[in-house]
Amino acid sequence: MFFLTFLLMGAAVWLLWNICKNTGDALDKQTAIQYELVSLEKKLEELSEKLESSSAGASVVKKTNAPVSASSAGTGAVDKQASSDTVNINTANLKEMTQLPRIGKALAQRIIDGRPYSNIEDIKRVQGISLDMFDGIKASITTG
């Protein structure tokens, strides 16, 4: 009986040691993968910035001082002076979209995925764009 108990205790210790060893190895591999993902993400951001700077010929952010009519803005409001930068929501890239107030990367990507927009009112169909948010950005966006 004593020998059987000793044998079972030895087997349990051996199993626990194997589990600990394998768990440690798996944790080391997971940590290495996380570091590699961070490194790849940085390289991807650098490449996208290089690509954006090399394709700067077609500018989508433009300075406008012309009056915006109610028909072109699609707001039904009286003409008003737009004196700030406008972002074309049909052609702007992720970086330009995130320059809009209260627009983060995830929401900017949803706006890009929802293209094309025939007028600025269409942006309200994007999940995450509330009426308050639309009111805050409508003076800064255009569709063409």
DRENPA-3360 file (N, C-alpha, C; in nm, 2 decimals, always signed):
BEGIN
1 = MFFLTFLL = +0.08/-0.12/+0.00/+0.00/+0.00/+0.00/+0.09/+0.13/+0.00 ~ +0.19/+0.12/+0.08/+0.28/+0.24/+0.09/+0.35/+0.26/-0.05 ~ +0.39/+0.16/-0.11/+0.46/+0.17/-0.24/+0.36/+0.23/-0.35 ~ +0.24/+0.19/-0.35/+0.14/+0.25/-0.44/+0.11/+0.40/-0.41 ~ +0.10/+0.44/-0.29/+0.09/+0.58/-0.25/+0.21/+0.66/-0.30 ~ +0.33/+0.60/-0.27/+0.45/+0.67/-0.31/+0.46/+0.69/-0.47 ~ +0.41/+0.58/-0.54/+0.41/+0.59/-0.69/+0.31/+0.69/-0.74 ~ +0.19/+0.70/-0.68/+0.09/+0.80/-0.72/+0.14/+0.94/-0.68;
9 = MGAAVWLL = +0.21/+0.96/-0.57/+0.26/+1.09/-0.54/+0.37/+1.13/-0.64 ~ +0.45/+1.04/-0.67/+0.56/+1.07/-0.77/+0.50/+1.11/-0.91 ~ +0.40/+1.03/-0.95/+0.33/+1.06/-1.08/+0.26/+1.20/-1.07 ~ +0.20/+1.24/-0.96/+0.14/+1.37/-0.95/+0.24/+1.48/-0.95 ~ +0.35/+1.46/-0.88/+0.46/+1.56/-0.89/+0.51/+1.58/-1.03 ~ +0.53/+1.47/-1.10/+0.58/+1.47/-1.23/+0.49/+1.54/-1.33 ~ +0.36/+1.52/-1.31/+0.25/+1.58/-1.40/+0.25/+1.73/-1.37 ~ +0.26/+1.77/-1.24/+0.25/+1.91/-1.21/+0.38/+1.98/-1.26;
17 = WNICKNTG = +0.49/+1.92/-1.25/+0.62/+1.98/-1.31/+0.60/+2.00/-1.46 ~ +0.55/+1.90/-1.53/+0.53/+1.91/-1.68/+0.43/+2.02/-1.71 ~ +0.33/+2.03/-1.64/+0.23/+2.14/-1.66/+0.29/+2.28/-1.64 ~ +0.37/+2.29/-1.53/+0.43/+2.42/-1.51/+0.53/+2.45/-1.62 ~ +0.61/+2.36/-1.66/+0.71/+2.38/-1.76/+0.65/+2.42/-1.89 ~ +0.54/+2.35/-1.93/+0.47/+2.38/-2.06/+0.40/+2.51/-2.05 ~ +0.35/+2.55/-1.94/+0.28/+2.68/-1.92/+0.38/+2.79/-1.93 ~ +0.50/+2.77/-1.87/+0.60/+2.87/-1.89/+0.65/+2.89/-2.03;
25 = DALDKQTA = +0.67/+2.78/-2.10/+0.71/+2.78/-2.24/+0.60/+2.86/-2.32 ~ +0.48/+2.82/-2.30/+0.37/+2.89/-2.38/+0.36/+3.04/-2.35 ~ +0.38/+3.08/-2.22/+0.38/+3.22/-2.19/+0.50/+3.29/-2.25 ~ +0.62/+3.23/-2.26/+0.73/+3.29/-2.33/+0.70/+3.31/-2.48 ~ +0.64/+3.21/-2.54/+0.61/+3.22/-2.68/+0.50/+3.33/-2.70 ~ +0.40/+3.34/-2.62/+0.30/+3.44/-2.63/+0.36/+3.58/-2.62 ~ +0.45/+3.60/-2.52/+0.52/+3.72/-2.51/+0.60/+3.76/-2.63 ~ +0.67/+3.66/-2.69/+0.74/+3.69/-2.81/+0.65/+3.73/-2.92;
33 = IQYELVSL = +0.54/+3.67/-2.93/+0.44/+3.70/-3.04/+0.39/+3.84/-3.02 ~ +0.36/+3.88/-2.90/+0.31/+4.01/-2.87/+0.42/+4.12/-2.91 ~ +0.54/+4.10/-2.88/+0.65/+4.19/-2.92/+0.66/+4.20/-3.07 ~ +0.65/+4.09/-3.14/+0.65/+4.08/-3.28/+0.54/+4.16/-3.34 ~ +0.42/+4.14/-3.29/+0.30/+4.22/-3.34/+0.32/+4.37/-3.32 ~ +0.37/+4.41/-3.21/+0.39/+4.55/-3.19/+0.49/+4.60/-3.29 ~ +0.60/+4.53/-3.31/+0.70/+4.57/-3.41/+0.64/+4.58/-3.55 ~ +0.56/+4.48/-3.59/+0.49/+4.48/-3.72/+0.40/+4.60/-3.73;
41 = EKKLEELS = +0.32/+4.63/-3.63/+0.23/+4.74/-3.63/+0.30/+4.87/-3.65 ~ +0.42/+4.89/-3.59/+0.50/+5.01/-3.61/+0.55/+5.02/-3.75 ~ +0.60/+4.91/-3.80/+0.64/+4.91/-3.94/+0.53/+4.94/-4.04 ~ +0.41/+4.89/-4.01/+0.29/+4.92/-4.10/+0.26/+5.06/-4.09 ~ +0.26/+5.13/-3.97/+0.23/+5.27/-3.96/+0.33/+5.35/-4.04 ~ +0.46/+5.31/-4.03/+0.56/+5.39/-4.10/+0.54/+5.38/-4.25 ~ +0.51/+5.26/-4.30/+0.48/+5.24/-4.44/+0.36/+5.31/-4.49 ~ +0.25/+5.32/-4.41/+0.13/+5.39/-4.45/+0.16/+5.54/-4.45;
49 = EKLESSSA = +0.24/+5.59/-4.36/+0.28/+5.73/-4.36/+0.36/+5.77/-4.48 ~ +0.45/+5.68/-4.52/+0.53/+5.70/-4.64/+0.44/+5.70/-4.77 ~ +0.35/+5.61/-4.77/+0.25/+5.60/-4.88/+0.17/+5.72/-4.89 ~ +0.12/+5.77/-4.78/+0.04/+5.89/-4.78/+0.12/+6.01/-4.82 ~ +0.24/+6.02/-4.78/+0.32/+6.14/-4.82/+0.36/+6.13/-4.96 ~ +0.38/+6.01/-5.02/+0.41/+6.00/-5.16/+0.29/+6.02/-5.25 ~ +0.17/+6.00/-5.20/+0.05/+6.02/-5.28/-0.01/+6.15/-5.24 ~ +0.06/+6.25/-5.21/+0.01/+6.38/-5.16/-0.04/+6.47/-5.28;
57 = GASVVKKT = -0.02/+6.42/-5.41/-0.06/+6.49/-5.52/-0.21/+6.52/-5.53 ~ -0.29/+6.43/-5.49/-0.43/+6.45/-5.49/-0.48/+6.49/-5.35 ~ -0.48/+6.61/-5.32/-0.51/+6.66/-5.19/-0.66/+6.66/-5.16 ~ -0.70/+6.60/-5.05/-0.84/+6.60/-5.02/-0.88/+6.69/-4.91 ~ -0.78/+6.75/-4.84/-0.81/+6.85/-4.74/-0.78/+6.98/-4.81 ~ -0.88/+7.07/-4.81/-0.86/+7.19/-4.88/-0.91/+7.31/-4.80 ~ -0.85/+7.42/-4.82/-0.89/+7.55/-4.75/-1.00/+7.61/-4.83 ~ -1.11/+7.65/-4.77/-1.22/+7.71/-4.85/-1.27/+7.83/-4.77;
65 = NAPVSASS = -1.30/+7.93/-4.85/-1.35/+8.06/-4.79/-1.48/+8.09/-4.86 ~ -1.53/+8.01/-4.95/-1.65/+8.03/-5.03/-1.77/+8.00/-4.94 ~ -1.88/+8.07/-4.97/-2.00/+8.04/-4.89/-2.05/+7.90/-4.93 ~ -2.11/+7.83/-4.83/-2.17/+7.70/-4.85/-2.32/+7.72/-4.86 ~ -2.38/+7.68/-4.98/-2.52/+7.70/-4.99/-2.59/+7.59/-4.92 ~ -2.72/+7.61/-4.89/-2.80/+7.51/-4.82/-2.82/+7.39/-4.91 ~ -2.83/+7.40/-5.04/-2.85/+7.29/-5.13/-2.72/+7.20/-5.13 ~ -2.60/+7.26/-5.14/-2.48/+7.18/-5.15/-2.44/+7.12/-5.01;
73 = AGTGAVDK = -2.48/+7.18/-4.90/-2.44/+7.13/-4.77/-2.55/+7.02/-4.73 ~ -2.67/+7.03/-4.79/-2.77/+6.93/-4.75/-2.82/+6.95/-4.61 ~ -2.81/+7.07/-4.56/-2.85/+7.09/-4.42/-2.99/+7.16/-4.41 ~ -3.03/+7.23/-4.52/-3.15/+7.31/-4.51/-3.13/+7.44/-4.43 ~ -3.01/+7.47/-4.40/-2.99/+7.60/-4.32/-2.96/+7.71/-4.42 ~ -2.95/+7.83/-4.37/-2.92/+7.94/-4.45/-2.77/+7.94/-4.48 ~ -2.73/+8.01/-4.59/-2.59/+8.01/-4.63/-2.50/+8.06/-4.52 ~ -2.39/+8.00/-4.50/-2.29/+8.04/-4.40/-2.15/+8.03/-4.45;
81 = QASSDTVN = -2.06/+8.10/-4.39/-1.92/+8.11/-4.43/-1.85/+8.00/-4.37 ~ -1.78/+7.91/-4.46/-1.70/+7.80/-4.41/-1.55/+7.85/-4.41 ~ -1.50/+7.88/-4.30/-1.36/+7.93/-4.30/-1.26/+7.83/-4.24 ~ -1.30/+7.71/-4.23/-1.20/+7.61/-4.17/-1.17/+7.51/-4.28 ~ -1.08/+7.42/-4.25/-1.05/+7.31/-4.34/-1.17/+7.22/-4.35 ~ -1.19/+7.17/-4.47/-1.29/+7.07/-4.49/-1.23/+6.94/-4.54 ~ -1.29/+6.83/-4.50/-1.24/+6.70/-4.53/-1.35/+6.63/-4.62 ~ -1.30/+6.58/-4.73/-1.39/+6.51/-4.82/-1.41/+6.37/-4.77;
89 = INTANLKE = -1.53/+6.34/-4.73/-1.55/+6.21/-4.66/-1.55/+6.09/-4.76 ~ -1.56/+6.12/-4.89/-1.55/+6.02/-4.99/-1.41/+5.98/-5.03 ~ -1.31/+6.07/-5.01/-1.18/+6.04/-5.05/-1.07/+6.05/-4.94 ~ -1.11/+6.10/-4.82/-1.01/+6.12/-4.72/-0.96/+5.99/-4.66 ~ -0.83/+5.99/-4.62/-0.78/+5.87/-4.56/-0.80/+5.87/-4.41 ~ -0.76/+5.76/-4.35/-0.78/+5.74/-4.21/-0.72/+5.86/-4.12 ~ -0.60/+5.90/-4.15/-0.54/+6.00/-4.08/-0.62/+6.14/-4.09 ~ -0.66/+6.17/-4.21/-0.74/+6.29/-4.23/-0.87/+6.29/-4.16;
97 = MTQLPRIG = -0.94/+6.17/-4.16/-1.07/+6.15/-4.09/-1.05/+6.17/-3.94 ~ -0.94/+6.13/-3.88/-0.93/+6.14/-3.74/-0.90/+6.28/-3.69 ~ -0.87/+6.37/-3.79/-0.85/+6.51/-3.75/-0.99/+6.58/-3.73 ~ -1.10/+6.52/-3.77/-1.23/+6.57/-3.74/-1.25/+6.56/-3.59 ~ -1.33/+6.65/-3.53/-1.36/+6.65/-3.39/-1.44/+6.52/-3.35 ~ -1.39/+6.46/-3.24/-1.46/+6.34/-3.19/-1.46/+6.22/-3.28 ~ -1.37/+6.21/-3.38/-1.36/+6.10/-3.46/-1.23/+6.03/-3.44 ~ -1.24/+5.90/-3.39/-1.12/+5.82/-3.36/-1.10/+5.73/-3.48;
105 = KALAQRII = -1.00/+5.64/-3.46/-0.96/+5.55/-3.57/-1.07/+5.46/-3.61 ~ -1.14/+5.40/-3.51/-1.24/+5.30/-3.53/-1.36/+5.36/-3.61 ~ -1.40/+5.48/-3.56/-1.51/+5.55/-3.63/-1.47/+5.60/-3.77 ~ -1.35/+5.64/-3.78/-1.30/+5.69/-3.91/-1.30/+5.57/-4.01 ~ -1.27/+5.45/-3.96/-1.27/+5.33/-4.05/-1.41/+5.30/-4.09 ~ -1.51/+5.31/-4.00/-1.64/+5.28/-4.03/-1.70/+5.38/-4.13 ~ -1.65/+5.51/-4.12/-1.69/+5.61/-4.22/-1.63/+5.57/-4.36 ~ -1.51/+5.53/-4.36/-1.44/+5.49/-4.49/-1.51/+5.37/-4.55;
113 = DGRPYSNI = -1.55/+5.27/-4.46/-1.62/+5.15/-4.51/-1.76/+5.18/-4.56 ~ -1.82/+5.29/-4.52/-1.96/+5.32/-4.56/-1.96/+5.40/-4.69 ~ -1.85/+5.43/-4.76/-1.85/+5.50/-4.88/-1.92/+5.43/-4.99 ~ -1.98/+5.50/-5.09/-1.97/+5.65/-5.11/-2.09/+5.72/-5.05 ~ -2.07/+5.85/-5.03/-2.18/+5.93/-4.97/-2.22/+6.04/-5.08 ~ -2.35/+6.05/-5.11/-2.39/+6.15/-5.21/-2.40/+6.28/-5.15 ~ -2.43/+6.29/-5.02/-2.43/+6.42/-4.95/-2.38/+6.40/-4.80 ~ -2.36/+6.51/-4.73/-2.30/+6.49/-4.60/-2.40/+6.43/-4.50;
121 = EDIKRVQG = -2.53/+6.44/-4.53/-2.63/+6.39/-4.44/-2.62/+6.23/-4.44 ~ -2.56/+6.17/-4.54/-2.55/+6.03/-4.55/-2.46/+5.97/-4.44 ~ -2.37/+6.05/-4.39/-2.28/+6.01/-4.29/-2.35/+5.97/-4.16 ~ -2.47/+6.02/-4.14/-2.55/+5.98/-4.02/-2.58/+5.84/-4.01 ~ -2.58/+5.77/-4.13/-2.61/+5.62/-4.13/-2.50/+5.54/-4.07 ~ -2.38/+5.60/-4.05/-2.27/+5.52/-4.00/-2.29/+5.50/-3.85 ~ -2.27/+5.38/-3.80/-2.29/+5.35/-3.66/-2.19/+5.43/-3.58 ~ -2.24/+5.50/-3.48/-2.15/+5.58/-3.39/-2.16/+5.73/-3.42;
129 = ISLDMFDG = -2.22/+5.77/-3.53/-2.24/+5.91/-3.56/-2.38/+5.95/-3.51 ~ -2.38/+6.02/-3.40/-2.50/+6.07/-3.34/-2.54/+6.21/-3.40 ~ -2.66/+6.25/-3.38/-2.70/+6.38/-3.43/-2.61/+6.50/-3.37 ~ -2.57/+6.49/-3.25/-2.48/+6.59/-3.19/-2.35/+6.59/-3.26 ~ -2.29/+6.47/-3.28/-2.16/+6.46/-3.35/-2.17/+6.51/-3.49 ~ -2.28/+6.48/-3.56/-2.30/+6.53/-3.69/-2.30/+6.68/-3.70 ~ -2.38/+6.74/-3.60/-2.39/+6.88/-3.59/-2.25/+6.94/-3.57 ~ -2.16/+6.87/-3.49/-2.03/+6.92/-3.47/-1.93/+6.92/-3.58;
137 = IKASITTG = -1.96/+6.82/-3.67/-1.86/+6.80/-3.78/-1.91/+6.85/-3.92 ~ -2.04/+6.88/-3.93/-2.10/+6.91/-4.06/-2.03/+7.03/-4.13 ~ -1.99/+7.12/-4.06/-1.92/+7.24/-4.12/-1.78/+7.20/-4.17 ~ -1.73/+7.09/-4.12/-1.59/+7.05/-4.16/-1.58/+6.94/-4.26 ~ -1.70/+6.89/-4.31/-1.69/+6.78/-4.41/-1.76/+6.82/-4.54 ~ -1.72/+6.75/-4.65/-1.78/+6.77/-4.78/-1.78/+6.64/-4.85 ~ -1.86/+6.63/-4.96/-1.86/+6.51/-5.04/-1.80/+6.53/-5.17 ~ -1.75/+6.65/-5.20/-1.70/+6.67/-5.33/-1.65/+6.80/-5.36;
% end
